[in-house]
């Protein structure tokens, strides 16, 4: 039986009927992304669910790294100075196993990502945070990267040959595109539009919504739905914060984080469909032969550049659960 939390003389007598969290507990969550981003939408949904189940829990969302840089917040989770973080690429600095998501053509769709999240591969990934004071509660959506270019539609690996494709400075991403026959060209994102406009590069790779927001369709002719890399967001909690809560609160928060995951994937799927529908009037969009690209990329799964960064055991269990052996 529960009652609304009230700051009144009756609070002490009412508290006996309330879960322990009713003593106005606070959960602060950091994200590097801005207000209005997909991460903001996800955390707002999570906040609503937690506060509905745990009366008195105040979930506070801090966007745009308000609580510090992503790297500092991740360290703070283990130190107890921060509570939680929805993070992405920066987690590789505290858990090298998360670099498994740099493997190309690992997931054909979001169903495969959720298959991974419900497998022993997720358990091994979570174990990689052991000793850091960080608990991985769930993988939430982020999105697939696709390829745009101004030369031709990309359907098979042969279509990549000779194309100058802008990549981030990631050595793994450079190796991937070079292996597929492209000329990988690392550039800062701020140089991409002008580089495409001036012909310094032929194309680039990013989520479709980035191509839309950055108006890359103005300087590109084709968008190929390659889905070559998928990086989730990691819903992380600091072990010190979790240990300071009652077992009921700890279990409830972790459970809701896991239960929110499918909602984020559905949100991402719907958003992608809407963005692609809007982009179809601005740029030619095509599907790719995913199996052909996946087959061409498999040698990279044994490349020391990937194996040394991720760990052979993490790659092996991932390949097994996704049927890539």
Backbone torsions as a table, in degrees:
resi	resn	phi	psi	omega
1	UNK	NA	132.5	-178.7
2	UNK	-129.3	156.1	177.4
3	UNK	-133.6	154.8	176.7
4	UNK	-60.4	143.6	177.7
5	UNK	-75.9	127.7	179.7
6	UNK	-132.4	138.1	174.0
7	UNK	-84.7	89.6	-177.0
8	UNK	-150.5	176.1	179.4
9	UNK	-66.3	-18.3	-179.2
10	UNK	-84.8	-7.2	-172.8
11	UNK	-55.6	-43.9	-176.4
12	UNK	-62.7	-41.3	-179.0
13	UNK	-74.5	-34.6	179.9
14	UNK	-71.4	-33.2	-173.1
15	UNK	-57.1	-26.6	-178.4
16	UNK	-64.3	-23.8	-179.5
17	UNK	-93.0	-7.8	-174.7
18	UNK	-98.5	151.1	171.4
19	UNK	-62.0	158.9	-173.6
20	UNK	-57.5	-26.9	-176.7
21	UNK	-65.2	-14.6	-176.4
22	UNK	-64.0	-4.0	178.0
23	UNK	-85.7	42.7	173.2
24	UNK	50.8	55.4	175.4
25	UNK	-73.3	152.6	-178.8
26	UNK	-122.4	135.0	173.4
27	UNK	-123.6	113.7	179.7
28	UNK	-101.9	130.0	-177.9
29	UNK	-122.3	128.9	-179.8
30	UNK	-101.1	146.9	169.7
31	UNK	-142.6	145.7	178.4
32	UNK	-80.4	-15.8	-175.8
33	UNK	-84.4	160.9	-173.0
34	UNK	-84.3	170.0	170.8
35	UNK	-55.3	141.9	177.9
36	UNK	87.2	-7.4	178.8
37	UNK	-77.5	171.3	176.9
38	UNK	-60.4	-36.1	179.3
39	UNK	-62.6	-38.1	177.6
40	UNK	-63.5	-41.9	178.2
41	UNK	-62.6	-42.5	-178.9
42	UNK	-64.8	-46.3	-177.3
43	UNK	-68.4	-32.5	176.7
44	UNK	-65.4	-40.4	176.5
45	UNK	-64.3	-44.0	179.0
46	UNK	-61.0	-45.4	179.0
47	UNK	-57.4	-46.0	-179.0
48	UNK	-60.7	-42.4	-178.7
49	UNK	-68.9	-43.1	-178.5
50	UNK	-65.6	-47.4	-176.7
51	UNK	-67.8	-25.0	176.4
52	UNK	-72.2	-34.1	-177.7
53	UNK	-91.5	-24.8	-176.8
54	UNK	-121.7	86.5	179.9
55	UNK	-56.6	131.4	179.4
56	UNK	96.1	-13.5	176.8
57	UNK	-79.4	124.6	179.7
58	UNK	-105.1	102.9	178.5
59	UNK	-89.0	117.0	-177.1
60	UNK	-109.4	125.4	-176.7
61	UNK	-102.4	129.6	179.5
62	UNK	-122.2	108.3	-178.5
63	UNK	-95.1	165.3	176.2
64	UNK	64.4	32.7	179.1
65	UNK	55.7	38.5	178.3
66	UNK	-59.6	-31.2	-177.3
67	UNK	-90.8	5.8	-179.3
68	UNK	127.2	171.2	179.3
69	UNK	-61.9	157.6	-179.0
70	UNK	-58.0	-39.4	179.9
71	UNK	-65.6	-42.4	179.6
72	UNK	-65.6	-38.9	179.8
73	UNK	-66.0	-41.1	178.9
74	UNK	-61.0	-41.0	175.6
75	UNK	-65.0	-40.1	-178.8
76	UNK	-64.1	-27.4	177.4
77	UNK	-59.9	-43.8	-179.9
78	UNK	-72.8	-31.4	-179.3
79	UNK	-79.0	-19.5	-177.4
80	UNK	92.9	4.1	178.9
81	UNK	-85.5	-15.3	177.9
82	UNK	-130.9	154.2	-174.0
83	UNK	-95.7	-51.7	-173.0
84	UNK	-154.5	161.0	179.6
85	UNK	-152.2	138.3	169.5
86	UNK	-101.1	104.5	-170.4
87	UNK	-121.9	166.7	178.9
88	UNK	-131.4	-108.7	-169.7
89	UNK	-61.8	-27.8	-176.2
90	UNK	-66.1	-18.3	-176.0
91	UNK	-66.2	-21.0	-179.3
92	UNK	-61.6	-22.1	179.6
93	UNK	-71.6	-22.8	178.7
94	UNK	-110.2	-16.0	178.7
95	UNK	-145.2	94.7	-177.6
96	UNK	-57.9	-24.1	-179.0
97	UNK	-63.0	-23.8	-179.8
98	UNK	-68.5	-12.5	175.8
99	UNK	-69.4	-4.6	175.4
100	UNK	-57.9	-26.2	-180.0
101	UNK	-76.1	-3.3	172.3
102	UNK	-82.8	-12.4	178.4
103	UNK	-64.8	129.5	-176.3
104	UNK	-74.1	146.9	174.5
105	UNK	53.6	42.3	179.4
106	UNK	-80.5	-42.0	-176.4
107	UNK	-121.2	125.7	178.3
108	UNK	-79.7	-29.4	-178.1
109	UNK	-156.5	178.4	-177.2
110	UNK	-70.1	-24.6	175.7
111	UNK	-61.4	-38.6	178.5
112	UNK	-67.5	-34.8	177.1
113	UNK	-64.3	-42.9	179.9
114	UNK	-70.1	-29.6	174.1
115	UNK	-63.6	-42.6	175.7
116	UNK	-60.5	-44.6	-175.6
117	UNK	-66.3	-19.1	-179.6
118	UNK	-104.3	21.0	-172.4
119	UNK	-122.4	172.6	174.2
120	UNK	-59.6	-21.7	177.8
121	UNK	-63.8	-39.1	177.0
122	UNK	-64.4	-41.5	179.9
123	UNK	-60.1	-42.4	178.7
124	UNK	-66.3	-38.7	177.3
125	UNK	-60.6	-45.6	-179.8
126	UNK	-63.7	-36.4	179.4
127	UNK	-64.0	-23.6	179.3
128	UNK	-66.1	-15.6	176.3
129	UNK	-88.7	-6.0	-178.1
130	UNK	-59.4	138.0	-179.5
131	UNK	85.7	-5.7	178.8
132	UNK	-101.6	-5.9	-178.1
133	UNK	73.5	25.0	-177.4
134	UNK	-125.1	137.4	178.6
135	UNK	-116.7	124.3	174.9
136	UNK	-86.3	116.3	-178.1
137	UNK	-94.0	-33.2	-175.5
138	UNK	-168.5	159.2	168.4
139	UNK	-101.4	124.9	175.4
140	UNK	-108.5	168.9	-174.5
141	UNK	-68.9	161.1	172.7
142	UNK	-148.4	-52.0	174.6
143	UNK	133.2	161.2	178.3
144	UNK	-91.3	151.2	173.5
145	UNK	-94.4	140.8	178.8
146	UNK	-125.5	169.3	-175.9
147	UNK	-112.8	132.8	169.8
148	UNK	-116.7	152.2	174.3
149	UNK	-161.1	170.0	-176.0
150	UNK	-111.3	10.2	-174.8
151	UNK	-103.6	-53.4	-176.6
152	UNK	-162.3	160.0	173.0
153	UNK	-65.3	143.2	177.5
154	UNK	-105.4	115.8	-179.5
155	UNK	-117.3	-39.7	179.5
156	UNK	-125.0	165.6	178.5
157	UNK	-55.8	-31.0	-179.8
158	UNK	-61.4	-28.0	-179.2
159	UNK	-71.5	-12.3	-179.6
160	UNK	-82.6	-17.7	-169.7
161	UNK	-59.8	126.8	175.0
162	UNK	82.9	-8.0	-178.9
163	UNK	-75.6	135.0	176.2
164	UNK	-87.7	104.2	-175.0
165	UNK	-109.0	123.4	176.0
166	UNK	-70.0	134.2	175.1
167	UNK	-128.8	164.5	167.6
168	UNK	-65.6	178.9	-178.2
169	UNK	-79.3	0.9	178.4
170	UNK	-56.1	125.8	179.6
171	UNK	-63.8	-34.7	179.9
172	UNK	-66.5	-40.8	-179.6
173	UNK	-67.6	-39.0	177.1
174	UNK	-62.2	-45.3	-179.8
175	UNK	-62.3	-38.9	-179.5
176	UNK	-60.1	-51.8	-176.5
177	UNK	-69.1	-35.9	176.8
178	UNK	-66.3	-39.1	178.4
179	UNK	-62.3	-34.9	-179.0
180	UNK	-82.6	0.8	174.2
181	UNK	102.2	-5.7	177.6
182	UNK	-81.2	168.2	172.3
183	UNK	-103.3	95.1	-178.4
184	UNK	-64.8	133.1	-177.3
185	UNK	-129.7	95.1	179.9
186	UNK	-65.3	130.9	177.2
187	UNK	-147.3	153.1	171.3
188	UNK	-69.0	150.3	-175.9
189	UNK	-62.1	-29.8	-179.6
190	UNK	-63.4	-18.5	-179.9
191	UNK	-97.2	-3.6	-171.3
192	UNK	-66.8	-49.3	-175.8
193	UNK	-59.2	-49.5	-178.4
194	UNK	-65.9	-36.4	178.6
195	UNK	-63.4	-39.3	176.7
196	UNK	-69.6	-42.3	-177.5
197	UNK	-64.1	-37.2	-176.8
198	UNK	-91.9	-2.0	179.1
199	UNK	78.8	12.7	176.1
200	UNK	-65.4	-35.1	174.8
201	UNK	-128.5	153.7	179.4
202	UNK	-89.4	-30.0	-174.5
203	UNK	-160.2	-174.9	-178.4
204	UNK	-155.4	171.2	179.1
205	UNK	-135.6	128.3	-178.3
206	UNK	-165.9	166.8	170.6
207	UNK	-59.1	150.5	-177.1
208	UNK	-57.8	-35.6	-178.1
209	UNK	-66.6	-27.7	176.0
210	UNK	-69.6	-43.3	177.8
211	UNK	-60.6	-33.8	178.5
212	UNK	-72.6	-53.0	-176.6
213	UNK	-61.2	-36.4	-178.4
214	UNK	-87.8	3.3	177.4
215	UNK	57.2	36.3	-179.2
216	UNK	-68.2	-19.4	177.4
217	UNK	-61.9	-17.6	178.0
218	UNK	-70.7	-23.7	-176.0
219	UNK	-125.2	16.2	178.5
220	UNK	-134.8	149.3	-179.2
221	UNK	-103.6	-30.9	-170.6
222	UNK	-129.1	142.1	171.1
223	UNK	-124.7	119.5	-179.7
224	UNK	-107.9	123.6	-174.6
225	UNK	-80.1	71.8	-173.9
226	UNK	-73.7	-30.6	-177.0
227	UNK	48.6	41.6	-171.7
228	UNK	-74.3	-26.2	177.4
229	UNK	-141.3	135.5	174.0
230	UNK	-123.9	123.7	175.3
231	UNK	-117.7	118.0	178.1
232	UNK	-78.9	175.7	164.7
233	UNK	-100.0	145.7	-175.1
234	UNK	-107.0	118.8	177.4
235	UNK	-87.6	106.9	-171.4
236	UNK	-115.7	142.3	175.6
237	UNK	-123.6	147.2	174.6
238	UNK	-77.2	131.6	179.3
239	UNK	-60.9	-39.1	177.0
240	UNK	-59.4	-40.6	178.9
241	UNK	-66.1	-45.3	179.6
242	UNK	-60.2	-41.8	-178.0
243	UNK	-69.5	-19.0	178.8
244	UNK	-83.7	-6.7	-179.0
245	UNK	-96.7	164.6	173.8
246	UNK	-69.9	156.9	176.6
247	UNK	-54.3	-37.3	179.7
248	UNK	-62.2	-46.4	-178.7
249	UNK	-66.6	-47.0	179.9
250	UNK	-55.7	-51.0	-176.4
251	UNK	-65.4	-37.8	-178.0
252	UNK	-67.6	-44.8	-179.2
253	UNK	-63.3	-44.7	179.7
254	UNK	-66.5	-38.9	178.9
255	UNK	-64.5	-44.4	-178.8
256	UNK	-65.8	-36.1	177.0
257	UNK	-60.2	-42.7	179.1
258	UNK	-69.0	-39.4	-179.0
259	UNK	-69.6	-24.3	179.9
260	UNK	-76.3	-21.8	-175.4
261	UNK	-54.0	-52.4	-179.4
262	UNK	-59.4	-33.7	177.1
263	UNK	-61.7	-40.2	-179.5
264	UNK	-67.1	-37.4	179.7
265	UNK	-67.8	-40.0	177.3
266	UNK	-64.0	-41.3	177.7
267	UNK	-59.9	-45.5	-179.3
268	UNK	-64.0	-40.5	179.2
269	UNK	-62.4	-45.8	-179.8
270	UNK	-65.7	-39.8	-179.7
271	UNK	-66.7	-43.0	177.3
272	UNK	-58.1	-45.0	-178.6
273	UNK	-61.2	-41.1	179.7
274	UNK	-66.4	-44.3	-178.7
275	UNK	-64.6	-42.5	-179.6
276	UNK	-66.1	-35.1	177.0
277	UNK	-64.2	-40.7	178.5
278	UNK	-69.2	-39.3	-178.2
279	UNK	-72.0	-24.2	-177.3
280	UNK	-59.0	-21.7	178.0
281	UNK	-86.7	-6.5	-174.4
282	UNK	-118.2	-20.3	-174.9
283	UNK	-153.5	146.4	179.2
284	UNK	-75.5	126.6	-175.8
285	UNK	-115.0	135.4	178.2
286	UNK	-139.6	154.7	172.3
287	UNK	-80.4	164.9	177.2
288	UNK	-121.6	166.4	173.0
289	UNK	-82.9	88.1	-172.9
290	UNK	-60.8	-42.4	-178.0
291	UNK	-61.8	-37.6	178.7
292	UNK	-65.7	-42.1	178.1
293	UNK	-66.4	-40.9	-179.9
294	UNK	-62.5	-43.6	178.9
295	UNK	-63.1	-40.7	-179.7
296	UNK	-68.3	-23.6	-176.5
297	UNK	-92.5	-16.9	-174.3
298	UNK	-55.5	-35.3	177.6
299	UNK	-57.1	-26.8	179.6
300	UNK	-67.8	-22.5	-179.3
301	UNK	-66.9	-18.9	177.4
302	UNK	-107.9	2.8	-179.4
303	UNK	-72.6	130.9	179.3
304	UNK	-54.1	-29.1	178.9
305	UNK	-58.8	-37.7	178.5
306	UNK	-88.3	-44.9	-175.8
307	UNK	-61.7	-44.0	-178.4
308	UNK	-67.1	-32.4	-178.7
309	UNK	-78.3	-36.7	-172.2
310	UNK	-97.4	-41.9	-173.5
311	UNK	109.0	129.9	-177.6
312	UNK	-61.8	-35.4	-178.7
313	UNK	-66.8	-40.2	179.6
314	UNK	-65.8	-41.5	178.8
315	UNK	-65.9	-41.4	-176.8
316	UNK	-62.8	-46.8	-177.7
317	UNK	-69.7	-33.2	177.6
318	UNK	-65.8	-46.1	178.4
319	UNK	-61.6	-37.0	-179.0
320	UNK	-66.8	-47.4	-175.5
321	UNK	-71.1	-23.8	-179.8
322	UNK	-98.5	3.0	177.0
323	UNK	68.1	37.8	-177.7
324	UNK	-101.6	11.6	178.6
325	UNK	-89.7	NA	NA
